[in-house]
């Protein structure tokens, strides 16, 4: 997935089998390479989840999921290994993402 595709996911509604469950509030990048590895999804209750990029299907303002079990509750291990979370479209590039962790 390219940085451009990832940036288009910011703010998208996340749906499981058509039912809205939250929205994309951040993009998790592999710090050393700046490649998107997943999405930060905030549910309507305010809980934050990690969605591995390969698990979601982005389509015109929506990210579709086949199952709610694809949303992982903890992604601190990714952050501990150098991943960064960006929440601004302008920051979704390898050079801008360096050191931008907000988790």
Biopython code that builds the backbone (N, CA, C, O; Angstrom):
import numpy as np
from Bio.PDB.StructureBuilder import StructureBuilder

atoms = [
    (1, "UNK", "N", (0.856, -1.176, 0.000)),
    (1, "UNK", "CA", (0.000, 0.000, 0.000)),
    (1, "UNK", "C", (0.897, 1.231, 0.000)),
    (1, "UNK", "O", (1.933, 1.246, 0.665)),
    (2, "UNK", "N", (0.518, 2.225, -0.715)),
    (2, "UNK", "CA", (1.305, 3.450, -0.782)),
    (2, "UNK", "C", (0.885, 4.421, 0.313)),
    (2, "UNK", "O", (-0.183, 4.273, 0.906)),
    (3, "UNK", "N", (1.729, 5.415, 0.579)),
    (3, "UNK", "CA", (1.397, 6.446, 1.553)),
    (3, "UNK", "C", (0.169, 7.228, 1.127)),
    (3, "UNK", "O", (-0.624, 7.653, 1.968)),
    (4, "UNK", "N", (0.008, 7.423, -0.185)),
    (4, "UNK", "CA", (-1.157, 8.148, -0.688)),
    (4, "UNK", "C", (-2.439, 7.395, -0.371)),
    (4, "UNK", "O", (-3.412, 7.999, 0.081)),
    (5, "UNK", "N", (-2.457, 6.088, -0.599)),
    (5, "UNK", "CA", (-3.634, 5.279, -0.290)),
    (5, "UNK", "C", (-3.923, 5.322, 1.203)),
    (5, "UNK", "O", (-5.081, 5.435, 1.605)),
    (6, "UNK", "N", (-2.897, 5.234, 2.023)),
    (6, "UNK", "CA", (-3.076, 5.276, 3.468)),
    (6, "UNK", "C", (-3.668, 6.606, 3.898)),
    (6, "UNK", "O", (-4.582, 6.635, 4.722)),
    (7, "UNK", "N", (-3.168, 7.701, 3.360)),
    (7, "UNK", "CA", (-3.664, 9.009, 3.772)),
    (7, "UNK", "C", (-5.136, 9.194, 3.424)),
    (7, "UNK", "O", (-5.852, 9.912, 4.122)),
    (8, "UNK", "N", (-5.588, 8.559, 2.362)),
    (8, "UNK", "CA", (-7.005, 8.636, 1.997)),
    (8, "UNK", "C", (-7.892, 7.900, 2.997)),
    (8, "UNK", "O", (-9.095, 8.152, 3.056)),
    (9, "UNK", "N", (-7.313, 6.997, 3.781)),
    (9, "UNK", "CA", (-8.077, 6.242, 4.767)),
    (9, "UNK", "C", (-8.373, 7.053, 6.025)),
    (9, "UNK", "O", (-9.321, 6.741, 6.746)),
    (10, "UNK", "N", (-7.576, 8.093, 6.302)),
    (10, "UNK", "CA", (-7.798, 8.906, 7.501)),
    (10, "UNK", "C", (-9.201, 9.496, 7.493)),
    (10, "UNK", "O", (-9.627, 10.103, 6.510)),
    (11, "UNK", "N", (-9.912, 9.314, 8.597)),
    (11, "UNK", "CA", (-11.258, 9.845, 8.723)),
    (11, "UNK", "C", (-12.349, 8.952, 8.167)),
    (11, "UNK", "O", (-13.533, 9.225, 8.367)),
    (12, "UNK", "N", (-11.968, 7.885, 7.468)),
    (12, "UNK", "CA", (-12.965, 6.988, 6.883)),
    (12, "UNK", "C", (-13.750, 6.261, 7.969)),
    (12, "UNK", "O", (-13.231, 5.965, 9.046)),
    (13, "UNK", "N", (-14.997, 5.986, 7.663)),
    (13, "UNK", "CA", (-15.825, 5.154, 8.535)),
    (13, "UNK", "C", (-15.349, 3.715, 8.380)),
    (13, "UNK", "O", (-15.010, 3.282, 7.279)),
    (14, "UNK", "N", (-15.324, 2.975, 9.491)),
    (14, "UNK", "CA", (-14.971, 1.562, 9.455)),
    (14, "UNK", "C", (-16.254, 0.767, 9.669)),
    (14, "UNK", "O", (-16.993, 1.000, 10.626)),
    (15, "UNK", "N", (-16.507, -0.178, 8.760)),
    (15, "UNK", "CA", (-17.732, -0.974, 8.843)),
    (15, "UNK", "C", (-17.398, -2.457, 8.879)),
    (15, "UNK", "O", (-16.465, -2.922, 8.225)),
    (16, "UNK", "N", (-18.185, -3.184, 9.661)),
    (16, "UNK", "CA", (-18.099, -4.640, 9.694)),
    (16, "UNK", "C", (-19.383, -5.173, 9.083)),
    (16, "UNK", "O", (-20.473, -4.985, 9.622)),
    (17, "UNK", "N", (-19.234, -5.836, 7.953)),
    (17, "UNK", "CA", (-20.383, -6.352, 7.218)),
    (17, "UNK", "C", (-21.477, -5.297, 7.051)),
    (17, "UNK", "O", (-22.665, -5.583, 7.202)),
    (18, "UNK", "N", (-21.048, -4.070, 6.734)),
    (18, "UNK", "CA", (-21.976, -2.976, 6.464)),
    (18, "UNK", "C", (-22.371, -2.131, 7.660)),
    (18, "UNK", "O", (-22.907, -1.037, 7.482)),
    (19, "UNK", "N", (-22.124, -2.604, 8.873)),
    (19, "UNK", "CA", (-22.501, -1.850, 10.080)),
    (19, "UNK", "C", (-21.328, -0.993, 10.557)),
    (19, "UNK", "O", (-20.239, -1.523, 10.777)),
    (20, "UNK", "N", (-21.524, 0.323, 10.721)),
    (20, "UNK", "CA", (-20.434, 1.187, 11.177)),
    (20, "UNK", "C", (-20.025, 0.865, 12.616)),
    (20, "UNK", "O", (-20.870, 0.710, 13.497)),
    (21, "UNK", "N", (-18.706, 0.767, 12.835)),
    (21, "UNK", "CA", (-18.184, 0.461, 14.175)),
    (21, "UNK", "C", (-17.214, 1.525, 14.688)),
    (21, "UNK", "O", (-16.859, 1.511, 15.867)),
    (22, "UNK", "N", (-16.781, 2.440, 13.830)),
    (22, "UNK", "CA", (-15.840, 3.477, 14.235)),
    (22, "UNK", "C", (-15.310, 4.211, 13.026)),
    (22, "UNK", "O", (-15.915, 4.197, 11.953)),
    (23, "UNK", "N", (-14.143, 4.870, 13.219)),
    (23, "UNK", "CA", (-13.523, 5.567, 12.099)),
    (23, "UNK", "C", (-12.007, 5.536, 12.243)),
    (23, "UNK", "O", (-11.479, 5.327, 13.335)),
    (24, "UNK", "N", (-11.319, 5.745, 11.133)),
    (24, "UNK", "CA", (-9.856, 5.732, 11.113)),
    (24, "UNK", "C", (-9.346, 7.053, 11.671)),
    (24, "UNK", "O", (-9.651, 8.122, 11.142)),
    (25, "UNK", "N", (-8.561, 6.967, 12.752)),
    (25, "UNK", "CA", (-8.017, 8.173, 13.381)),
    (25, "UNK", "C", (-6.511, 8.295, 13.214)),
    (25, "UNK", "O", (-5.938, 9.335, 13.537)),
    (26, "UNK", "N", (-5.864, 7.253, 12.718)),
    (26, "UNK", "CA", (-4.424, 7.321, 12.516)),
    (26, "UNK", "C", (-3.946, 6.217, 11.600)),
    (26, "UNK", "O", (-4.649, 5.240, 11.341)),
    (27, "UNK", "N", (-2.737, 6.399, 11.122)),
    (27, "UNK", "CA", (-2.096, 5.410, 10.272)),
    (27, "UNK", "C", (-0.827, 4.975, 10.983)),
    (27, "UNK", "O", (-0.006, 5.807, 11.371)),
    (28, "UNK", "N", (-0.668, 3.666, 11.153)),
    (28, "UNK", "CA", (0.510, 3.119, 11.821)),
    (28, "UNK", "C", (1.535, 2.808, 10.747)),
    (28, "UNK", "O", (1.299, 2.003, 9.847)),
    (29, "UNK", "N", (2.687, 3.469, 10.866)),
    (29, "UNK", "CA", (3.760, 3.298, 9.889)),
    (29, "UNK", "C", (4.917, 2.534, 10.489)),
    (29, "UNK", "O", (5.203, 2.668, 11.679)),
    (30, "UNK", "N", (5.583, 1.735, 9.679)),
    (30, "UNK", "CA", (6.815, 1.069, 10.077)),
    (30, "UNK", "C", (7.874, 2.163, 10.123)),
    (30, "UNK", "O", (8.347, 2.620, 9.083)),
    (31, "UNK", "N", (8.241, 2.577, 11.315)),
    (31, "UNK", "CA", (9.144, 3.710, 11.500)),
    (31, "UNK", "C", (10.359, 3.736, 10.603)),
    (31, "UNK", "O", (10.601, 4.740, 9.933)),
    (32, "UNK", "N", (11.143, 2.649, 10.568)),
    (32, "UNK", "CA", (12.367, 2.681, 9.773)),
    (32, "UNK", "C", (12.128, 2.879, 8.281)),
    (32, "UNK", "O", (12.960, 3.471, 7.593)),
    (33, "UNK", "N", (11.007, 2.393, 7.779)),
    (33, "UNK", "CA", (10.757, 2.465, 6.341)),
    (33, "UNK", "C", (9.638, 3.423, 5.974)),
    (33, "UNK", "O", (9.517, 3.815, 4.813)),
    (34, "UNK", "N", (8.828, 3.801, 6.932)),
    (34, "UNK", "CA", (7.727, 4.705, 6.663)),
    (34, "UNK", "C", (6.592, 4.081, 5.879)),
    (34, "UNK", "O", (5.740, 4.797, 5.352)),
    (35, "UNK", "N", (6.562, 2.754, 5.791)),
    (35, "UNK", "CA", (5.497, 2.070, 5.064)),
    (35, "UNK", "C", (4.308, 1.824, 5.993)),
    (35, "UNK", "O", (4.509, 1.435, 7.143)),
    (36, "UNK", "N", (3.091, 2.037, 5.530)),
    (36, "UNK", "CA", (1.917, 1.761, 6.359)),
    (36, "UNK", "C", (1.805, 0.272, 6.675)),
    (36, "UNK", "O", (1.921, -0.570, 5.784)),
    (37, "UNK", "N", (1.576, -0.047, 7.962)),
    (37, "UNK", "CA", (1.391, -1.434, 8.370)),
    (37, "UNK", "C", (0.002, -1.665, 8.954)),
    (37, "UNK", "O", (-0.403, -2.807, 9.175)),
    (38, "UNK", "N", (-0.719, -0.590, 9.200)),
    (38, "UNK", "CA", (-2.054, -0.742, 9.741)),
    (38, "UNK", "C", (-2.721, 0.595, 9.976)),
    (38, "UNK", "O", (-2.163, 1.655, 9.692)),
    (39, "UNK", "N", (-3.929, 0.516, 10.500)),
    (39, "UNK", "CA", (-4.712, 1.713, 10.782)),
    (39, "UNK", "C", (-5.090, 1.741, 12.260)),
    (39, "UNK", "O", (-5.358, 0.702, 12.862)),
    (40, "UNK", "N", (-5.107, 2.923, 12.825)),
    (40, "UNK", "CA", (-5.643, 3.112, 14.163)),
    (40, "UNK", "C", (-7.126, 3.405, 13.973)),
    (40, "UNK", "O", (-7.494, 4.336, 13.256)),
    (41, "UNK", "N", (-7.972, 2.614, 14.614)),
    (41, "UNK", "CA", (-9.417, 2.770, 14.497)),
    (41, "UNK", "C", (-9.968, 3.128, 15.867)),
    (41, "UNK", "O", (-9.702, 2.435, 16.850)),
    (42, "UNK", "N", (-10.732, 4.202, 15.932)),
    (42, "UNK", "CA", (-11.395, 4.581, 17.175)),
    (42, "UNK", "C", (-12.869, 4.226, 17.037)),
    (42, "UNK", "O", (-13.557, 4.677, 16.122)),
    (43, "UNK", "N", (-13.335, 3.399, 17.980)),
    (43, "UNK", "CA", (-14.733, 2.973, 17.943)),
    (43, "UNK", "C", (-15.618, 4.125, 18.411)),
    (43, "UNK", "O", (-15.127, 5.138, 18.907)),
    (44, "UNK", "N", (-16.912, 3.957, 18.250)),
    (44, "UNK", "CA", (-17.849, 4.993, 18.665)),
    (44, "UNK", "C", (-17.910, 5.126, 20.186)),
    (44, "UNK", "O", (-18.461, 6.101, 20.698)),
    (45, "UNK", "N", (-17.346, 4.151, 20.916)),
    (45, "UNK", "CA", (-17.273, 4.245, 22.384)),
    (45, "UNK", "C", (-15.982, 4.927, 22.824)),
    (45, "UNK", "O", (-15.790, 5.185, 24.012)),
    (46, "UNK", "N", (-15.086, 5.225, 21.860)),
    (46, "UNK", "CA", (-13.828, 5.895, 22.168)),
    (46, "UNK", "C", (-12.640, 4.962, 22.314)),
    (46, "UNK", "O", (-11.516, 5.431, 22.489)),
    (47, "UNK", "N", (-12.854, 3.668, 22.248)),
    (47, "UNK", "CA", (-11.752, 2.709, 22.359)),
    (47, "UNK", "C", (-10.927, 2.718, 21.072)),
    (47, "UNK", "O", (-11.464, 2.810, 19.968)),
    (48, "UNK", "N", (-9.597, 2.621, 21.246)),
    (48, "UNK", "CA", (-8.716, 2.583, 20.081)),
    (48, "UNK", "C", (-8.290, 1.154, 19.791)),
    (48, "UNK", "O", (-8.038, 0.368, 20.704)),
    (49, "UNK", "N", (-8.214, 0.831, 18.502)),
    (49, "UNK", "CA", (-7.850, -0.501, 18.050)),
    (49, "UNK", "C", (-6.847, -0.383, 16.911)),
    (49, "UNK", "O", (-6.740, 0.656, 16.259)),
    (50, "UNK", "N", (-6.123, -1.460, 16.690)),
    (50, "UNK", "CA", (-5.209, -1.567, 15.563)),
    (50, "UNK", "C", (-5.843, -2.493, 14.527)),
    (50, "UNK", "O", (-6.323, -3.577, 14.859)),
    (51, "UNK", "N", (-5.837, -2.058, 13.287)),
    (51, "UNK", "CA", (-6.327, -2.871, 12.184)),
    (51, "UNK", "C", (-5.168, -3.108, 11.226)),
    (51, "UNK", "O", (-4.731, -2.175, 10.551)),
    (52, "UNK", "N", (-4.653, -4.354, 11.152)),
    (52, "UNK", "CA", (-3.590, -4.614, 10.178)),
    (52, "UNK", "C", (-4.069, -4.243, 8.777)),
    (52, "UNK", "O", (-5.210, -4.518, 8.407)),
    (53, "UNK", "N", (-3.192, -3.623, 8.013)),
    (53, "UNK", "CA", (-3.599, -3.109, 6.705)),
    (53, "UNK", "C", (-4.213, -4.188, 5.822)),
    (53, "UNK", "O", (-5.183, -3.925, 5.111)),
    (54, "UNK", "N", (-3.667, -5.385, 5.858)),
    (54, "UNK", "CA", (-4.164, -6.445, 4.975)),
    (54, "UNK", "C", (-5.574, -6.903, 5.354)),
    (54, "UNK", "O", (-6.213, -7.615, 4.580)),
    (55, "UNK", "N", (-6.066, -6.511, 6.518)),
    (55, "UNK", "CA", (-7.382, -6.961, 6.992)),
    (55, "UNK", "C", (-8.529, -6.054, 6.545)),
    (55, "UNK", "O", (-9.688, -6.467, 6.567)),
    (56, "UNK", "N", (-8.218, -4.839, 6.144)),
    (56, "UNK", "CA", (-9.266, -3.899, 5.748)),
    (56, "UNK", "C", (-9.294, -3.663, 4.251)),
    (56, "UNK", "O", (-8.273, -3.775, 3.572)),
    (57, "UNK", "N", (-10.463, -3.339, 3.749)),
    (57, "UNK", "CA", (-10.615, -3.040, 2.327)),
    (57, "UNK", "C", (-11.098, -1.598, 2.192)),
    (57, "UNK", "O", (-12.273, -1.317, 2.429)),
    (58, "UNK", "N", (-10.191, -0.666, 1.807)),
    (58, "UNK", "CA", (-10.608, 0.732, 1.657)),
    (58, "UNK", "C", (-11.405, 0.949, 0.373)),
    (58, "UNK", "O", (-11.006, 0.517, -0.709)),
    (59, "UNK", "N", (-12.536, 1.628, 0.522)),
    (59, "UNK", "CA", (-13.390, 1.955, -0.631)),
    (59, "UNK", "C", (-14.024, 3.309, -0.397)),
    (59, "UNK", "O", (-14.664, 3.503, 0.637)),
    (60, "UNK", "N", (-13.880, 4.225, -1.281)),
    (60, "UNK", "CA", (-14.580, 5.506, -1.295)),
    (60, "UNK", "C", (-15.113, 5.966, 0.066)),
    (60, "UNK", "O", (-16.323, 5.974, 0.294)),
    (61, "UNK", "N", (-14.214, 6.345, 0.955)),
    (61, "UNK", "CA", (-14.615, 6.898, 2.244)),
    (61, "UNK", "C", (-14.978, 5.885, 3.315)),
    (61, "UNK", "O", (-15.437, 6.262, 4.393)),
    (62, "UNK", "N", (-14.779, 4.609, 3.033)),
    (62, "UNK", "CA", (-15.133, 3.548, 3.975)),
    (62, "UNK", "C", (-14.034, 2.493, 3.977)),
    (62, "UNK", "O", (-13.430, 2.207, 2.943)),
    (63, "UNK", "N", (-13.780, 1.916, 5.155)),
    (63, "UNK", "CA", (-12.906, 0.747, 5.254)),
    (63, "UNK", "C", (-13.791, -0.404, 5.703)),
    (63, "UNK", "O", (-14.388, -0.353, 6.779)),
    (64, "UNK", "N", (-13.874, -1.435, 4.884)),
    (64, "UNK", "CA", (-14.740, -2.579, 5.158)),
    (64, "UNK", "C", (-13.951, -3.705, 5.819)),
    (64, "UNK", "O", (-12.810, -3.981, 5.451)),
    (65, "UNK", "N", (-14.580, -4.350, 6.803)),
    (65, "UNK", "CA", (-14.005, -5.511, 7.471)),
    (65, "UNK", "C", (-14.969, -6.676, 7.372)),
    (65, "UNK", "O", (-16.185, -6.486, 7.331)),
    (66, "UNK", "N", (-14.423, -7.883, 7.334)),
    (66, "UNK", "CA", (-15.269, -9.075, 7.301)),
    (66, "UNK", "C", (-15.676, -9.502, 8.704)),
    (66, "UNK", "O", (-16.676, -10.199, 8.873)),
    (67, "UNK", "N", (-14.905, -9.087, 9.725)),
    (67, "UNK", "CA", (-15.174, -9.531, 11.088)),
    (67, "UNK", "C", (-14.657, -8.504, 12.094)),
    (67, "UNK", "O", (-13.624, -7.879, 11.858)),
    (68, "UNK", "N", (-15.363, -8.321, 13.215)),
    (68, "UNK", "CA", (-14.855, -7.414, 14.245)),
    (68, "UNK", "C", (-13.605, -7.964, 14.933)),
    (68, "UNK", "O", (-12.882, -7.213, 15.587)),
    (69, "UNK", "N", (-13.348, -9.249, 14.796)),
    (69, "UNK", "CA", (-12.174, -9.855, 15.409)),
    (69, "UNK", "C", (-10.874, -9.429, 14.733)),
    (69, "UNK", "O", (-9.791, -9.744, 15.226)),
    (70, "UNK", "N", (-10.969, -8.723, 13.620)),
    (70, "UNK", "CA", (-9.781, -8.209, 12.944)),
    (70, "UNK", "C", (-9.229, -6.965, 13.630)),
    (70, "UNK", "O", (-8.093, -6.568, 13.371)),
    (71, "UNK", "N", (-10.019, -6.350, 14.500)),
    (71, "UNK", "CA", (-9.578, -5.171, 15.246)),
    (71, "UNK", "C", (-8.848, -5.635, 16.499)),
    (71, "UNK", "O", (-9.439, -6.279, 17.366)),
    (72, "UNK", "N", (-7.564, -5.308, 16.592)),
    (72, "UNK", "CA", (-6.719, -5.724, 17.710)),
    (72, "UNK", "C", (-6.736, -4.634, 18.769)),
    (72, "UNK", "O", (-6.580, -3.454, 18.454)),
    (73, "UNK", "N", (-6.926, -5.028, 20.031)),
    (73, "UNK", "CA", (-7.023, -4.047, 21.111)),
    (73, "UNK", "C", (-5.695, -3.399, 21.488)),
    (73, "UNK", "O", (-5.677, -2.250, 21.929)),
    (74, "UNK", "N", (-4.606, -4.100, 21.326)),
    (74, "UNK", "CA", (-3.314, -3.550, 21.760)),
    (74, "UNK", "C", (-2.327, -3.536, 20.597)),
    (74, "UNK", "O", (-2.147, -4.534, 19.899)),
    (75, "UNK", "N", (-1.703, -2.399, 20.412)),
    (75, "UNK", "CA", (-0.655, -2.334, 19.397)),
    (75, "UNK", "C", (0.596, -1.660, 19.934)),
    (75, "UNK", "O", (1.420, -1.168, 19.164)),
    (76, "UNK", "N", (0.739, -1.635, 21.249)),
    (76, "UNK", "CA", (1.921, -1.044, 21.886)),
    (76, "UNK", "C", (3.205, -1.758, 21.451)),
    (76, "UNK", "O", (4.263, -1.133, 21.377)),
    (77, "UNK", "N", (3.121, -3.048, 21.166)),
    (77, "UNK", "CA", (4.313, -3.786, 20.732)),
    (77, "UNK", "C", (4.865, -3.218, 19.422)),
    (77, "UNK", "O", (6.080, -3.173, 19.228)),
    (78, "UNK", "N", (3.987, -2.792, 18.536)),
    (78, "UNK", "CA", (4.449, -2.170, 17.286)),
    (78, "UNK", "C", (5.183, -0.859, 17.575)),
    (78, "UNK", "O", (6.235, -0.572, 17.003)),
    (79, "UNK", "N", (4.596, -0.075, 18.478)),
    (79, "UNK", "CA", (5.207, 1.209, 18.835)),
    (79, "UNK", "C", (6.567, 0.981, 19.506)),
    (79, "UNK", "O", (7.530, 1.700, 19.239)),
    (80, "UNK", "N", (6.630, -0.031, 20.378)),
    (80, "UNK", "CA", (7.886, -0.342, 21.061)),
    (80, "UNK", "C", (8.979, -0.745, 20.077)),
    (80, "UNK", "O", (10.165, -0.568, 20.356)),
    (81, "UNK", "N", (8.590, -1.278, 18.946)),
    (81, "UNK", "CA", (9.561, -1.697, 17.922)),
    (81, "UNK", "C", (9.852, -0.609, 16.904)),
    (81, "UNK", "O", (10.522, -0.859, 15.902)),
    (82, "UNK", "N", (9.353, 0.599, 17.151)),
    (82, "UNK", "CA", (9.695, 1.721, 16.280)),
    (82, "UNK", "C", (8.607, 2.205, 15.354)),
    (82, "UNK", "O", (8.824, 3.150, 14.596)),
    (83, "UNK", "N", (7.444, 1.587, 15.391)),
    (83, "UNK", "CA", (6.348, 2.070, 14.543)),
    (83, "UNK", "C", (5.888, 3.439, 15.043)),
    (83, "UNK", "O", (6.054, 3.765, 16.218)),
    (84, "UNK", "N", (5.324, 4.217, 14.167)),
    (84, "UNK", "CA", (4.814, 5.539, 14.524)),
    (84, "UNK", "C", (3.362, 5.650, 14.076)),
    (84, "UNK", "O", (2.952, 5.020, 13.101)),
    (85, "UNK", "N", (2.594, 6.456, 14.797)),
    (85, "UNK", "CA", (1.202, 6.707, 14.425)),
    (85, "UNK", "C", (1.104, 8.157, 13.983)),
    (85, "UNK", "O", (1.476, 9.066, 14.725)),
    (86, "UNK", "N", (0.607, 8.368, 12.782)),
    (86, "UNK", "CA", (0.395, 9.732, 12.300)),
    (86, "UNK", "C", (-1.094, 9.963, 12.163)),
    (86, "UNK", "O", (-1.848, 9.076, 11.762)),
    (87, "UNK", "N", (-1.496, 11.161, 12.501)),
    (87, "UNK", "CA", (-2.915, 11.495, 12.478)),
    (87, "UNK", "C", (-3.212, 12.714, 11.613)),
    (87, "UNK", "O", (-4.310, 13.268, 11.670)),
    (88, "UNK", "N", (-2.241, 13.128, 10.819)),
    (88, "UNK", "CA", (-2.392, 14.284, 9.941)),
    (88, "UNK", "C", (-2.021, 13.855, 8.530)),
    (88, "UNK", "O", (-0.944, 13.297, 8.316)),
    (89, "UNK", "N", (-2.887, 14.103, 7.578)),
    (89, "UNK", "CA", (-2.659, 13.681, 6.195)),
    (89, "UNK", "C", (-1.309, 14.167, 5.683)),
    (89, "UNK", "O", (-0.643, 13.445, 4.941)),
    (90, "UNK", "N", (-0.896, 15.350, 6.054)),
    (90, "UNK", "CA", (0.371, 15.896, 5.590)),
    (90, "UNK", "C", (1.582, 15.154, 6.113)),
    (90, "UNK", "O", (2.681, 15.296, 5.577)),
    (91, "UNK", "N", (1.390, 14.357, 7.166)),
    (91, "UNK", "CA", (2.507, 13.636, 7.761)),
    (91, "UNK", "C", (2.666, 12.209, 7.243)),
    (91, "UNK", "O", (3.569, 11.503, 7.690)),
    (92, "UNK", "N", (1.836, 11.771, 6.334)),
    (92, "UNK", "CA", (1.891, 10.396, 5.862)),
    (92, "UNK", "C", (2.867, 10.276, 4.709)),
    (92, "UNK", "O", (2.481, 10.081, 3.557)),
    (93, "UNK", "N", (4.133, 10.395, 5.046)),
    (93, "UNK", "CA", (5.212, 10.155, 4.107)),
    (93, "UNK", "C", (6.396, 9.681, 4.922)),
    (93, "UNK", "O", (6.508, 10.047, 6.092)),
    (94, "UNK", "N", (7.280, 8.886, 4.357)),
    (94, "UNK", "CA", (8.394, 8.366, 5.128)),
    (94, "UNK", "C", (9.230, 9.454, 5.787)),
    (94, "UNK", "O", (9.632, 9.294, 6.939)),
    (95, "UNK", "N", (9.500, 10.545, 5.100)),
    (95, "UNK", "CA", (10.343, 11.584, 5.690)),
    (95, "UNK", "C", (9.616, 12.343, 6.797)),
    (95, "UNK", "O", (10.222, 12.671, 7.817)),
    (96, "UNK", "N", (8.343, 12.623, 6.613)),
    (96, "UNK", "CA", (7.582, 13.364, 7.618)),
    (96, "UNK", "C", (7.238, 12.498, 8.812)),
    (96, "UNK", "O", (7.031, 13.016, 9.910)),
    (97, "UNK", "N", (7.171, 11.182, 8.621)),
    (97, "UNK", "CA", (6.742, 10.300, 9.702)),
    (97, "UNK", "C", (7.832, 10.078, 10.746)),
    (97, "UNK", "O", (7.525, 9.688, 11.873)),
    (98, "UNK", "N", (9.085, 10.313, 10.405)),
    (98, "UNK", "CA", (10.165, 10.044, 11.336)),
    (98, "UNK", "C", (10.006, 10.810, 12.629)),
    (98, "UNK", "O", (9.987, 12.041, 12.642)),
    (99, "UNK", "N", (9.891, 10.065, 13.719)),
    (99, "UNK", "CA", (9.775, 10.688, 15.034)),
    (99, "UNK", "C", (8.419, 11.266, 15.364)),
    (99, "UNK", "O", (8.318, 12.059, 16.300)),
    (100, "UNK", "N", (7.377, 10.912, 14.648)),
    (100, "UNK", "CA", (6.054, 11.515, 14.867)),
    (100, "UNK", "C", (5.118, 10.667, 15.714)),
    (100, "UNK", "O", (3.907, 10.878, 15.660)),
    (101, "UNK", "N", (5.621, 9.724, 16.488)),
    (101, "UNK", "CA", (4.738, 8.869, 17.276)),
    (101, "UNK", "C", (3.917, 9.685, 18.244)),
    (101, "UNK", "O", (4.445, 10.525, 18.973)),
    (102, "UNK", "N", (2.600, 9.428, 18.249)),
    (102, "UNK", "CA", (1.718, 10.136, 19.170)),
    (102, "UNK", "C", (0.986, 9.156, 20.059)),
    (102, "UNK", "O", (0.045, 9.529, 20.760)),
    (103, "UNK", "N", (1.410, 7.903, 20.035)),
    (103, "UNK", "CA", (0.751, 6.898, 20.877)),
    (103, "UNK", "C", (1.390, 6.852, 22.235)),
    (103, "UNK", "O", (0.973, 6.066, 23.087)),
]
sb = StructureBuilder()
sb.init_structure("model")
sb.init_model(0)
sb.init_chain("A")
sb.init_seg("    ")
for serial, (resi, resn, name, xyz) in enumerate(atoms, 1):
    if name == "N":
        sb.init_residue(resn, " ", resi, " ")
    sb.init_atom(name, np.array(xyz, "f"), 0.0, 1.0, " ", f" {name:<3s}", serial, name[0])
structure = sb.get_structure()
